[in-house]
Structure formats: structure tokens, C-alpha cells
Amino acid sequence: MDIEKGNFNENINLAGFEILEQTELDKTREIIDSYVKKLQEHGCLDELKLTLRQHPHGKSFKHKIKGIILIGKKRFSAEITEWNLYKAISEVCEKLLAEVIHSFKKEQRHDKLVFK
């Protein structure tokens, strides 16, 4: 993962992830890659931006993940705060995926109503 530039794919941008260890980055990449494949099934993924902020609470951290997806001219966003980093990444990607699927299903229903 090219963490200095903040991305590991030309259309995936990560900010704040440079503080993670390599094993955490590898697991993060696996999670994101699986969701990118699912998102690409619903359209050409122009850009995925994920931002990580860690908030200290005692000896541990709460992880705040903000995600933005650009597909065509559409923008989808989601935000999660969670103790578990991997769960936070998965949940924000799952929310983004659900928004994309809902949007495309809504378009399909609209197209059927308009052109019948």
C-alpha cells in the first residue's frame, strides 16, 4: 500500500491511515478491496475516499471513519465511530454500498415507470 500518497489504487484515497502498522494496513486493504469489487458491480467507481481519525479514550482509541464514494455524477457518504477499526471500516463501506444499491434500484424503478 502506498501510504505516503494515501492510496493503494488510483481511485481509492486513504487519509489518516499512515499511523497504522503494516499488518493493520494489510487487513484494511483486504476489507476495502472486497467492498470495491461489490461497488464496481453497480457502476464505474470513480473514487472512494476514506478518512480515519483516532480519538484516545484511556489506553485505547475510538476510530472515526468517514467515507465518500463518487460514481458518475453521484456522491454518497457515510460515517461511523467504533472501537474496533476493522468493524468501523466494514460498517462504513457497508453503508456506502447500501446507498449505492438503493440509488440504482430507485433509478431502475423510475426508468420503468417513465418509459412504459
LODOVO-726516 format. One line per 5 residues: number of its first residue (from 0); their letters; for each residue x, y, z of N, C-alpha, C. Coordinates in steps of 0.02 Angstrom, whole numbers, m for minus. Last residue first. Layout:
NUM> a> X/Y/Z/X/Y/Z/X/Y/Z; ... .
This chain:
115> kfvlk> m2134/158/m990/m2184/107/m1006/m2235/132/m1054; m2041/253/m947/m2037/230/m1016/m2087/175/m1033; m2067/282/m811/m2065/336/m860/m2073/309/m931; m2056/160/m743/m2118/199/m740/m2123/251/m795; m1926/120/m771/m1981/77/m791/m2047/116/m792 .
110> dhrqe> m1853/223/m711/m1848/213/m783/m1907/171/m808; m1884/202/m576/m1904/265/m608/m1903/256/m684; m1822/81/m552/m1895/87/m544/m1921/148/m580; m1689/120/m576/m1720/69/m618/m1796/72/m613; m1670/213/m473/m1665/235/m543/m1699/185/m589 .
105> kkfsh> m1680/127/m363/m1728/182/m370/m1728/207/m443; m1568/49/m383/m1634/18/m386/m1688/70/m396; m1470/147/m364/m1477/115/m429/m1543/79/m437; m1491/181/m229/m1495/232/m281/m1506/200/m349; m1467/59/m165/m1533/91/m160/m1542/142/m216 .
100> iveal> m1331/41/m195/m1381/m8/m218/m1450/23/m218; m1277/152/m127/m1268/145/m199/m1321/98/m227; m1313/124/6/m1336/186/m26/m1332/180/m102; m1243/4/27/m1316/4/31/m1345/67/m2; m1111/50/16/m1136/1/m32/m1213/1/m32 .
95> lkecv> m1106/132/130/m1096/161/63/m1125/114/9; m1124/35/230/m1172/90/222/m1167/121/153; m1008/m41/208/m1074/m72/200/m1128/m19/192; m909/52/240/m913/26/171/m981/m6/158; m938/65/376/m943/124/332/m947/102/259 .
90> esiak> m916/m68/420/m982/m36/427/m989/25/381; m779/m89/392/m831/m131/361/m899/m97/363; m721/8/475/m710/10/403/m764/m30/367; m766/m38/601/m783/30/577/m775/35/501; m707/m163/608/m780/m159/608/m802/m90/582 .
85> ylnwe> m575/m124/614/m598/m162/557/m674/m162/551; m569/m52/738/m551/m21/674/m581/m58/615; m681/m43/868/m644/m90/827/m632/m60/758; m756/66/914/m695/46/949/m651/2/905; m819/191/800/m820/123/828/m754/109/863 .
80> tieas> m917/288/699/m869/290/754/m875/225/792; m944/325/528/m951/278/584/m898/294/636; m1027/388/385/m980/400/440/m996/352/497; m1043/417/208/m1062/383/270/m1008/396/322; m1105/466/46/m1060/473/103/m1089/436/164 .
75> frkkg> m1097/486/m131/m1126/451/m74/m1078/457/m15; m1136/568/m278/m1092/567/m220/m1130/534/m163; m1139/557/m456/m1170/547/m391/m1118/542/m336; m1093/558/m581/m1105/624/m551/m1136/619/m482; m999/415/m562/m1028/461/m610/m1034/530/m579 .
70> iliig> m978/403/m399/m994/360/m456/m1031/404/m506; m885/422/m259/m907/458/m319/m916/407/m374; m901/409/m86/m895/374/m150/m922/419/m205; m827/426/71/m861/461/15/m848/420/m48; m824/403/246/m816/377/179/m856/416/129 .
65> kikhk> m739/413/398/m784/447/352/m770/420/282; m721/340/554/m709/331/482/m762/369/443; m645/344/705/m697/377/666/m678/373/593; m614/241/838/m596/254/768/m656/285/733; m550/264/997/m611/258/957/m591/279/887 .
60> fskgh> m419/177/1081/m442/229/1035/m511/212/1008; m350/154/1248/m371/132/1181/m396/191/1141; m325/199/1374/m270/166/1340/m288/143/1269; m431/336/1365/m390/295/1410/m332/266/1371; m459/364/1212/m502/355/1270/m465/308/1317 .
55> phqrl> m418/463/1070/m397/423/1127/m449/423/1183; m478/442/911/m489/482/970/m470/441/1031; m423/447/746/m424/409/808/m431/458/866; m489/448/586/m469/489/643/m475/446/705; m479/420/415/m476/391/482/m453/444/532 .
50> tlkle> m571/422/269/m531/462/315/m536/431/384; m580/371/102/m591/353/172/m544/394/215; m653/382/m54/m610/416/m5/m630/393/64; m658/324/m214/m676/306/m146/m627/341/m100; m713/360/m379/m668/374/m323/m699/351/m257 .
45> dlcgh> m784/292/m480/m737/345/m497/m687/358/m441; m838/142/m525/m818/177/m464/m765/229/m483; m968/110/m627/m897/126/m629/m879/168/m567; m1084/m1/m549/m1066/57/m589/m991/67/m585; m1102/m112/m473/m1159/m67/m480/m1141/m3/m519 .
40> eqlkk> m982/m176/m463/m1037/m213/m495/m1096/m167/m510; m907/m94/m385/m896/m91/m457/m949/m130/m495; m944/m136/m257/m966/m70/m281/m959/m65/m357; m878/m259/m247/m951/m256/m243/m978/m191/m272; m745/m214/m254/m771/m261/m304/m847/m259/m305 .
35> vysdi> m741/m136/m138/m731/m104/m203/m758/m149/m258; m753/m233/m38/m808/m187/m50/m802/m151/m116; m628/m296/m49/m690/m335/m57/m750/m290/m71; m540/m188/m24/m541/m221/m90/m605/m261/m101; m565/m165/112/m583/m114/62/m587/m145/m7 .
30> iertk> m513/m283/169/m583/m263/181/m605/m215/126; m379/m279/126/m422/m336/110/m496/m317/116; m334/m159/187/m336/m165/114/m382/m223/92; m340/m196/321/m381/m140/296/m389/m145/221; m239/m291/323/m308/m312/338/m357/m259/313 .
25> dletq> m130/m206/295/m145/m263/252/m217/m286/261; m133/m117/402/m144/m92/334/m162/m148/286; m100/m202/506/m166/m169/506/m183/m143/437; 29/m233/468/m20/m287/472/m91/m259/472; 92/m105/477/85/m139/413/33/m195/415 .
20> elief> m2/10/582/54/m36/569/40/m74/505; m60/178/551/m70/107/564/m7/67/549; m42/306/508/m23/292/577/m29/217/595; m97/318/383/m24/311/386/0/296/458; m229/349/377/m212/278/387/m137/267/394 .
15> galni> m260/478/343/m256/462/414/m236/390/428; m345/434/196/m314/488/235/m316/468/309; m346/357/40/m350/347/112/m313/404/147; m429/329/m108/m389/378/m72/m400/368/3; m437/248/m258/m451/240/m187/m402/284/m149 .
10> nenfn> m401/249/m390/m465/280/m373/m485/269/m300; m276/186/m397/m284/254/m424/m349/287/m405; m231/115/m243/m264/106/m307/m277/176/m332; m189/154/m125/m159/92/m149/m190/73/m216; m144/313/m51/m187/269/m90/m151/205/m109 .
5> gkeid> m61/405/9/m128/398/36/m173/354/m5; 70/421/m18/25/457/m62/m48/450/m39; 116/339/85/139/408/82/93/450/38; 62/214/61/31/254/113/55/326/113; 33/107/m44/72/168/m49/43/219/m1 .
0> m> 43/m59/0/0/0/0/45/61/0 .
